[in-house]
Amino acid sequence: MVEMAEIFHLHGSQYRAKYGGKMLPSHRKVMRAIERCRTLALGGHVYVCQECDETQYQYHSCRDRHCPKCQNDKARLWLEKQQDLLFPVRYFLLTFTLPDELRRLARSHQKLFYALLFRTSASATQKLAYDPRFVGGQIGMGVYLKLCET
């Protein structure tokens, strides 16, 4: 199985050369963390068996929350906890997308743009649900979003 770090090692420098100026600083930071994860660049620990004198070296992990190598177990546990929070009712997922013409603006002003998007989409959804042709009442909604740091 090919790992993300391998892809970054093989093609990361060319990708950054071509798109680096358009990448968010947070994306460049994550990419660098994944490239360095469990390598000599982050150092490590030496373990020596006192009985057989075998030596093993373990590199430190980057501990970045986006790293598939070090955060996979934490992500799985988080998802299990989220499942425990769900009510035993049917859920519906609504997805709001942006027209291509607005994506550059949204990328440059994420916090403002997505706050407006969620406020207006929530209002429109509540209004639609209140119509007796659809739900005919007030609905509950939750939004979880972790914005990229700029």
C-alpha positions as CSV (number, residue, x, y, z in Angstrom):
1,M,0.0,0.0,0.0
2,V,1.3,3.4,-1.0
3,E,1.5,5.9,1.9
4,M,0.9,9.7,1.7
5,A,4.4,10.4,2.8
6,E,5.8,8.4,-0.1
7,I,3.7,10.4,-2.6
8,F,4.9,13.6,-0.9
9,H,8.6,12.4,-1.0
10,L,8.3,11.5,-4.7
11,H,6.3,14.4,-6.0
12,G,6.1,17.0,-3.2
13,S,8.8,19.3,-4.5
14,Q,7.4,19.4,-8.0
15,Y,3.9,20.0,-6.6
16,R,5.1,22.9,-4.4
17,A,7.1,24.4,-7.3
18,K,4.0,24.4,-9.4
19,Y,1.3,25.2,-6.8
20,G,3.1,26.4,-3.7
21,G,2.2,30.0,-4.3
22,K,-1.5,29.1,-4.3
23,M,-1.3,26.7,-1.3
24,L,-2.5,27.9,2.1
25,P,0.3,28.1,4.7
26,S,-1.5,25.5,6.8
27,H,-1.5,23.0,3.9
28,R,2.2,23.5,3.3
29,K,2.8,22.9,7.0
30,V,0.8,19.7,7.0
31,M,2.6,18.5,3.9
32,R,6.0,19.1,5.5
33,A,4.9,17.4,8.8
34,I,3.8,14.3,6.9
35,E,7.0,14.2,4.9
36,R,9.1,14.4,8.1
37,C,6.9,12.0,10.1
38,R,8.9,9.0,11.5
39,T,12.1,10.0,9.8
40,L,15.5,11.0,11.0
41,A,14.4,14.6,10.6
42,L,12.3,14.3,13.8
43,G,14.8,12.2,15.7
44,G,13.9,9.2,17.7
45,H,14.7,6.8,20.5
46,V,17.2,3.9,20.7
47,Y,15.9,0.7,22.4
48,V,18.4,-1.9,23.4
49,C,17.5,-5.4,24.7
50,Q,19.6,-6.1,27.8
51,E,19.3,-9.9,27.2
52,C,20.2,-10.3,23.5
53,D,21.8,-6.9,22.9
54,E,19.5,-6.2,19.9
55,T,19.2,-2.5,19.1
56,Q,16.1,-0.9,17.6
57,Y,15.6,2.7,16.6
58,Q,12.2,4.2,16.5
59,Y,11.7,7.6,14.8
60,H,9.4,10.2,16.4
61,S,6.0,10.9,14.8
62,C,4.9,14.3,13.7
63,R,1.6,14.0,15.7
64,D,-0.1,16.3,13.2
65,R,-3.9,15.7,13.3
66,H,-3.9,15.3,9.5
67,C,-1.2,12.7,9.3
68,P,-2.7,9.3,8.3
69,K,0.2,7.5,9.8
70,C,0.1,8.8,13.3
71,Q,-3.5,9.9,13.8
72,N,-5.4,7.0,12.3
73,D,-6.1,5.4,15.7
74,K,-7.2,8.7,17.2
75,A,-9.5,9.4,14.3
76,R,-11.1,6.0,14.6
77,L,-11.7,6.6,18.3
78,W,-13.1,10.0,17.7
79,L,-15.5,8.6,15.1
80,E,-16.7,5.9,17.5
81,K,-17.3,8.6,20.2
82,Q,-19.3,10.6,17.7
83,Q,-21.4,7.6,16.8
84,D,-22.3,7.3,20.5
85,L,-23.6,10.8,20.5
86,L,-26.1,10.2,17.7
87,F,-29.8,10.0,18.6
88,P,-31.6,6.8,17.4
89,V,-33.5,8.7,14.6
90,R,-33.1,9.1,10.9
91,Y,-30.7,11.7,9.7
92,F,-30.4,13.5,6.5
93,L,-27.3,15.1,5.1
94,L,-27.5,18.3,3.2
95,T,-24.5,19.5,1.2
96,F,-24.2,23.1,0.0
97,T,-21.6,23.7,-2.7
98,L,-20.2,26.9,-4.1
99,P,-20.1,28.0,-7.7
100,D,-16.7,27.9,-9.1
101,E,-16.7,31.7,-9.4
102,L,-16.9,32.1,-5.6
103,R,-14.3,29.6,-4.6
104,R,-11.3,31.9,-4.9
105,L,-13.0,34.5,-2.7
106,A,-14.0,31.8,-0.2
107,R,-10.5,30.4,0.0
108,S,-9.0,33.9,0.6
109,H,-11.6,34.8,3.3
110,Q,-12.6,31.4,4.8
111,K,-13.8,32.4,8.3
112,L,-16.0,35.2,7.0
113,F,-17.2,33.4,3.9
114,Y,-18.1,30.1,5.6
115,A,-19.8,31.9,8.5
116,L,-22.0,33.6,6.0
117,L,-22.6,30.4,4.0
118,F,-23.7,28.5,7.1
119,R,-25.9,31.2,8.4
120,T,-27.7,31.7,5.1
121,S,-27.9,27.9,4.3
122,A,-29.3,27.2,7.8
123,S,-31.9,29.9,7.5
124,A,-33.0,28.7,4.0
125,T,-33.1,25.1,5.3
126,Q,-35.2,26.1,8.3
127,K,-37.6,28.1,6.1
128,L,-38.0,25.2,3.6
129,A,-38.6,22.6,6.4
130,Y,-41.2,24.8,8.0
131,D,-43.3,24.6,4.9
132,P,-46.1,22.0,5.4
133,R,-45.3,20.5,1.9
134,F,-42.0,19.2,3.3
135,V,-41.5,18.7,7.0
136,G,-44.1,21.2,8.3
137,G,-42.2,22.2,11.4
138,Q,-38.9,23.3,12.9
139,I,-35.9,21.1,12.5
140,G,-32.7,20.7,14.4
141,M,-29.4,21.1,12.7
142,G,-25.8,20.8,13.6
143,V,-22.8,22.1,11.8
144,Y,-19.2,21.0,12.5
145,L,-16.5,22.8,10.6
146,K,-12.8,23.2,11.3
147,L,-11.6,26.0,9.1
148,C,-8.1,25.9,7.7
149,E,-5.7,28.3,9.3
150,T,-4.6,31.0,7.1
